[in-house]
């Protein structure tokens, strides 16, 4: 995903966001902030998730990419794995004791021991890497298109899912999170999150996150919404963005 937002892409995002609430069959939600936490403004958030009571984040940009175990209360990294400057890290997730991290255009994916962050293996990856999550059985990846890829633990594609809203392909699927049997996906460059049926690819609901980060906290460096995580222990859902100073615990409020 290009790290500079082009006018064409921004326009596309606006058109996509205009689809929210367009069908009586698709639920539309807004977010309510329940609590806010500090977030590292040097973190270009690519992946965000909880596992085993720990909070994890992968960050991108050449020369800045990292994987972190993060203290929720302070936003500080408790442990950090830095990537070589040639790698642009993307989505990340833990499955069966292994940590999987995609790269954007390097055409490789990395595997680490989740407990120690010790490097285990590199796999060839034939498409752009964007978001990554798991349903507990498969890895689920996005590549910025309207498709999601179900992968085994060797990154072999076992299923491809086309995501649609009222029959329209929903492009720019980015960071992913599997929540209560559904796939949540950020739509890149917009304030829109899609809640997707993993069986059909149809969007069951949209989440309008506009205004989540107030203008008073934005700087010229502040980038787009990106980062969805649910803590399985509590069911709480957290959102943030690239270079954002805040991480938000949110709940959903259905739009009328």
Buried (B, 14 or more C-beta within 10 A) or exposed (E): BEEEBEEEBEEBBEEBBEBBBEBEEBBBBBBEEEEBBBBBBEBBBBBBBBBEEBBBBBBBBBEBBBBBBBBBEEBEBEEBBBBEEEBBBBBBBBBEEBBBBBBBBBEBBBBBEBEEEEEEEEBEBEBBBBBBBBBEEBBBBBBBBBBBBBBEBEBEBEEEBEBBBEEBEBBBBBBBBBBEEBBBBBBBBBBBBBBBBBEEBBBBBBBBBEEBBEEEEBEEEBBBBBBBBBBEEEEBBBBBBBBBBBBBBBEBEEEE
